[in-house]
Amino acid sequence: MSDRLEVLRELMAAELSPASSQIAISQALEESHPSDLAFALSELDPEVASRYFSLLNNERAAEVLAELEEDTQRELISSLPVRRVANLLDELQPDDAADIYQQLPSSLRSGVLEGVEEKRAQQIRLLGAYEEESAGGIMTPQFVAVTAKETVASTLEAIRAINDLETDRVYIVDSDGRLLGVTSIQELLHQEQRRTPISTWMDSSVVSVHEDDDQEEVLRIASMYGLTTVPVVDDDERLVGIVTADDLDFVAEAEASEDMYRMAGTLAKNPTRASVPSRIFARLPMLLFTVVVGLSISWIVTALTPSDNGAPRNHPLRYLPIIIALAGNVAAVANAIVVRGLATGELEHGRLTGAFLGEFAVACGVGVIASVLTWLGITTLEADAIVLANSVSASLFLGTLVSASAGFATPAVFDRMGLDAALTGPFVIAMNDLAGTAVFVAVCSFALST
């Protein structure tokens, strides 16, 4: 964490009213990096964040807006006048502007576009028509494309006229805009014969993706061919945009996080930023599956449990697998959130209290739902096993809370000790099995003995 970010946090914690504070805050806002500003704003109450955001000029506000998570973007945009939103869309890169535009209520979209420069409005409409995670959805329509007959000199002149160019690639197209080849600005600058056709220096084996390809396919192509910029074409092979290096980096991080969270058992894309109810809902599919499988295992184990002599068929130990399985799922998700969050910066080293409380609240919700479903399942299978159902459900709820705490705290402790938090997986699994079994035995022993 930068010292400037810590100073910015301290200033934002103060009131805006004193003149001295306003001067200091305005100076800090002007000097801070957009990423630091975005991080600091995301930690504030939405109303307070909106007040600070309003102090930024359009250029700086656009830079900060592009760095924010979608939830925070949506909160800030909703507090802005239509005219200010239009000004920000004019300042943003086309692909970022289209992402912000898609978050606006449908009732405001036409009004906002009326205040946007016509060329930018057309770009926003074009990009907004694509699926969010498609090549067209992540591309930018700002690129350099010239026909094969253009000279090196005329091409360099065209490049100089473009503001905010995001790539050093120059694409060569035919008269209909179909992609023919690619070269680089560096290659052109090294040419002494500036009047030669640019086709002389182009690489005709250019690799492209279709506008409807999934973003994972774009990333795969870029990785396979070592591309920092990927051209995007339509059905007729006409060049319609490019996916730049920063978008490729964003996709790589987002896809890696999504895959990791799904393997752990949640459909959430940004677990620490989403609301508690939405995070609980994202875990429902795996939650329901775990409960059904756990009850099925207990039914299978019944066949091995004697009823004539020895332990009765409703022995509580046959429900132990559901405790371990569900608690393990909760612990795995909590562990993945911390490990991935620390790696990507979504969670900050040494400032995990808020994230822990959020994950604990999610664990409470998951525990309640799972306990109710398990109780209903047990009483349906065994109508006379009310005490047993109560014991298993209580154990499940408590085990879920313990496992969530352990799954979150273990990587946090490793990180505090200077160790790699990713090494905590085996420890979390072992601790979860031990804690789940201990809680289950303690609760069942107490409940059944009374």
URKA-V144147 format. One record per backbone hydrogen bond with DSSP energy under -1.0 kcal/mol. NH is the residue of the N-H (numbers start at 1). CO is the residue of the C=O. E is the energy in kcal/mol with one decimal. If there is no record, write none. Layout:
BEGIN
nh:NH co:CO e:E
nh:NH co:CO e:E
END
This chain:
BEGIN
nh:6 co:2 e:-1.6
nh:7 co:3 e:-2.3
nh:8 co:4 e:-2.5
nh:9 co:5 e:-2.3
nh:10 co:6 e:-2.1
nh:11 co:7 e:-2.2
nh:12 co:8 e:-2.3
nh:13 co:9 e:-1.4
nh:14 co:11 e:-1.1
nh:22 co:18 e:-2.1
nh:23 co:19 e:-2.2
nh:24 co:20 e:-2.3
nh:25 co:21 e:-2.9
nh:26 co:22 e:-2.7
nh:27 co:23 e:-2.2
nh:28 co:24 e:-2.3
nh:29 co:25 e:-3.0
nh:30 co:26 e:-1.9
nh:31 co:27 e:-1.9
nh:32 co:28 e:-2.0
nh:37 co:33 e:-2.4
nh:38 co:34 e:-2.6
nh:39 co:35 e:-2.2
nh:40 co:36 e:-2.5
nh:41 co:37 e:-2.7
nh:42 co:38 e:-2.0
nh:44 co:41 e:-1.3
nh:49 co:45 e:-3.0
nh:50 co:46 e:-2.1
nh:51 co:47 e:-1.4
nh:52 co:48 e:-1.9
nh:53 co:49 e:-2.6
nh:54 co:50 e:-1.8
nh:55 co:52 e:-1.3
nh:56 co:53 e:-1.5
nh:61 co:57 e:-3.0
nh:62 co:58 e:-2.3
nh:63 co:59 e:-1.7
nh:64 co:60 e:-2.4
nh:65 co:61 e:-2.7
nh:66 co:62 e:-1.9
nh:67 co:64 e:-1.1
nh:73 co:69 e:-2.6
nh:74 co:70 e:-2.8
nh:75 co:71 e:-1.9
nh:76 co:72 e:-2.3
nh:77 co:73 e:-2.8
nh:78 co:74 e:-1.9
nh:80 co:77 e:-1.6
nh:85 co:81 e:-2.1
nh:86 co:82 e:-2.3
nh:87 co:83 e:-1.9
nh:88 co:84 e:-2.2
nh:89 co:85 e:-2.2
nh:90 co:86 e:-1.6
nh:91 co:87 e:-1.2
nh:92 co:88 e:-1.8
nh:97 co:93 e:-3.1
nh:98 co:94 e:-2.4
nh:99 co:95 e:-1.7
nh:100 co:96 e:-2.2
nh:101 co:97 e:-2.5
nh:102 co:98 e:-2.0
nh:103 co:100 e:-1.1
nh:104 co:101 e:-1.4
nh:108 co:105 e:-2.0
nh:112 co:108 e:-2.4
nh:113 co:109 e:-2.4
nh:114 co:110 e:-1.5
nh:115 co:112 e:-1.2
nh:116 co:113 e:-1.1
nh:121 co:117 e:-2.7
nh:122 co:118 e:-2.2
nh:123 co:119 e:-1.9
nh:124 co:120 e:-2.4
nh:125 co:121 e:-2.4
nh:126 co:122 e:-2.4
nh:127 co:123 e:-2.6
nh:128 co:124 e:-2.5
nh:130 co:127 e:-1.3
nh:134 co:131 e:-1.6
nh:135 co:213 e:-2.6
nh:136 co:211 e:-2.6
nh:138 co:134 e:-1.2
nh:140 co:242 e:-2.6
nh:146 co:171 e:-2.5
nh:150 co:147 e:-1.6
nh:152 co:196 e:-1.7
nh:153 co:194 e:-2.8
nh:155 co:151 e:-2.0
nh:156 co:152 e:-2.4
nh:157 co:153 e:-1.9
nh:158 co:154 e:-2.0
nh:159 co:155 e:-2.1
nh:160 co:156 e:-1.9
nh:162 co:159 e:-1.6
nh:170 co:183 e:-3.0
nh:171 co:144 e:-2.8
nh:172 co:181 e:-2.5
nh:173 co:146 e:-2.5
nh:174 co:178 e:-1.9
nh:177 co:174 e:-1.9
nh:179 co:237 e:-2.5
nh:180 co:172 e:-3.2
nh:181 co:172 e:-1.7
nh:182 co:203 e:-1.3
nh:183 co:170 e:-2.5
nh:185 co:168 e:-2.4
nh:188 co:184 e:-1.8
nh:189 co:185 e:-2.5
nh:190 co:186 e:-1.3
nh:191 co:188 e:-1.4
nh:194 co:192 e:-1.5
nh:196 co:193 e:-1.3
nh:198 co:150 e:-3.4
nh:199 co:148 e:-1.2
nh:200 co:197 e:-1.6
nh:201 co:198 e:-1.7
nh:203 co:182 e:-3.2
nh:209 co:231 e:-2.1
nh:211 co:233 e:-2.0
nh:213 co:210 e:-1.7
nh:215 co:133 e:-2.7
nh:218 co:214 e:-1.6
nh:219 co:215 e:-2.2
nh:220 co:216 e:-2.1
nh:221 co:217 e:-2.4
nh:222 co:218 e:-2.4
nh:223 co:219 e:-2.3
nh:224 co:220 e:-2.7
nh:225 co:221 e:-2.3
nh:227 co:222 e:-2.2
nh:230 co:243 e:-2.5
nh:232 co:241 e:-3.0
nh:233 co:209 e:-2.7
nh:234 co:238 e:-1.6
nh:237 co:234 e:-1.9
nh:239 co:177 e:-2.5
nh:240 co:232 e:-2.8
nh:241 co:232 e:-1.3
nh:242 co:140 e:-2.1
nh:243 co:230 e:-2.9
nh:248 co:244 e:-2.2
nh:249 co:245 e:-2.4
nh:250 co:246 e:-2.0
nh:251 co:247 e:-2.6
nh:252 co:248 e:-2.6
nh:253 co:249 e:-2.3
nh:254 co:250 e:-2.7
nh:255 co:251 e:-3.0
nh:256 co:252 e:-2.1
nh:257 co:253 e:-2.3
nh:258 co:254 e:-2.6
nh:259 co:255 e:-2.6
nh:260 co:256 e:-2.1
nh:261 co:257 e:-2.7
nh:262 co:258 e:-2.3
nh:263 co:259 e:-2.3
nh:264 co:260 e:-1.5
nh:265 co:261 e:-1.2
nh:266 co:261 e:-2.2
nh:267 co:282 e:-1.3
nh:273 co:270 e:-1.3
nh:274 co:270 e:-1.9
nh:279 co:275 e:-2.0
nh:280 co:276 e:-2.3
nh:281 co:277 e:-2.5
nh:282 co:278 e:-1.8
nh:284 co:281 e:-1.1
nh:287 co:283 e:-2.3
nh:288 co:284 e:-3.2
nh:289 co:285 e:-2.1
nh:290 co:286 e:-2.5
nh:291 co:287 e:-2.2
nh:292 co:288 e:-2.4
nh:293 co:289 e:-2.6
nh:294 co:290 e:-2.6
nh:295 co:291 e:-2.5
nh:296 co:292 e:-2.1
nh:297 co:293 e:-2.4
nh:298 co:294 e:-2.0
nh:299 co:295 e:-1.8
nh:300 co:296 e:-2.2
nh:301 co:297 e:-2.7
nh:302 co:298 e:-1.1
nh:303 co:300 e:-1.2
nh:304 co:301 e:-1.6
nh:305 co:302 e:-1.2
nh:315 co:312 e:-1.2
nh:318 co:315 e:-1.5
nh:319 co:316 e:-2.3
nh:320 co:317 e:-1.5
nh:323 co:319 e:-1.1
nh:324 co:320 e:-2.2
nh:325 co:321 e:-2.9
nh:326 co:322 e:-2.2
nh:327 co:323 e:-2.3
nh:328 co:324 e:-2.1
nh:329 co:325 e:-1.9
nh:330 co:326 e:-2.2
nh:331 co:327 e:-2.5
nh:332 co:328 e:-2.4
nh:333 co:329 e:-2.1
nh:334 co:330 e:-2.3
nh:335 co:331 e:-2.5
nh:336 co:332 e:-2.5
nh:337 co:333 e:-2.5
nh:338 co:334 e:-1.9
nh:339 co:335 e:-2.6
nh:340 co:336 e:-2.6
nh:341 co:337 e:-2.2
nh:342 co:338 e:-2.6
nh:343 co:339 e:-1.5
nh:344 co:340 e:-2.2
nh:345 co:341 e:-1.4
nh:347 co:341 e:-2.1
nh:351 co:348 e:-2.2
nh:356 co:352 e:-2.6
nh:357 co:353 e:-2.5
nh:358 co:354 e:-2.1
nh:359 co:355 e:-2.3
nh:360 co:356 e:-2.7
nh:361 co:357 e:-2.2
nh:362 co:358 e:-2.0
nh:363 co:359 e:-2.4
nh:364 co:360 e:-2.1
nh:365 co:361 e:-2.1
nh:366 co:362 e:-2.9
nh:367 co:363 e:-2.9
nh:368 co:364 e:-2.4
nh:369 co:365 e:-2.2
nh:370 co:366 e:-2.8
nh:371 co:367 e:-2.5
nh:372 co:368 e:-2.4
nh:373 co:369 e:-2.5
nh:374 co:370 e:-2.6
nh:375 co:371 e:-2.5
nh:376 co:372 e:-2.4
nh:377 co:373 e:-2.2
nh:378 co:374 e:-2.8
nh:379 co:375 e:-2.5
nh:380 co:376 e:-1.5
nh:381 co:377 e:-2.1
nh:382 co:378 e:-3.1
nh:385 co:382 e:-2.0
nh:389 co:385 e:-2.6
nh:390 co:386 e:-2.6
nh:391 co:387 e:-2.3
nh:392 co:388 e:-2.8
nh:393 co:389 e:-2.4
nh:394 co:390 e:-2.4
nh:395 co:391 e:-2.4
nh:396 co:392 e:-2.4
nh:397 co:393 e:-2.2
nh:398 co:394 e:-2.4
nh:399 co:395 e:-2.9
nh:400 co:396 e:-2.0
nh:401 co:397 e:-1.8
nh:402 co:398 e:-2.4
nh:403 co:399 e:-2.5
nh:404 co:400 e:-2.4
nh:405 co:401 e:-2.1
nh:406 co:402 e:-2.5
nh:407 co:403 e:-3.1
nh:408 co:404 e:-1.8
nh:409 co:405 e:-3.0
nh:410 co:406 e:-2.3
nh:412 co:408 e:-1.2
nh:413 co:409 e:-2.7
nh:414 co:410 e:-2.3
nh:415 co:411 e:-2.4
nh:416 co:412 e:-2.2
nh:417 co:413 e:-1.9
nh:418 co:415 e:-1.4
nh:419 co:414 e:-2.9
nh:423 co:420 e:-1.8
nh:424 co:421 e:-1.6
nh:428 co:424 e:-2.7
nh:429 co:425 e:-2.2
nh:430 co:426 e:-2.3
nh:431 co:427 e:-2.8
nh:432 co:428 e:-2.5
nh:433 co:429 e:-2.3
nh:434 co:430 e:-2.2
nh:435 co:431 e:-3.1
nh:436 co:432 e:-2.9
nh:437 co:433 e:-2.0
nh:438 co:434 e:-2.3
nh:439 co:435 e:-2.7
nh:440 co:436 e:-2.2
nh:441 co:437 e:-2.6
nh:442 co:438 e:-2.4
nh:443 co:439 e:-2.6
nh:444 co:440 e:-2.5
nh:445 co:441 e:-2.4
nh:446 co:442 e:-2.0
nh:447 co:443 e:-3.0
nh:448 co:444 e:-2.7
nh:449 co:445 e:-1.3
nh:450 co:446 e:-1.0
END
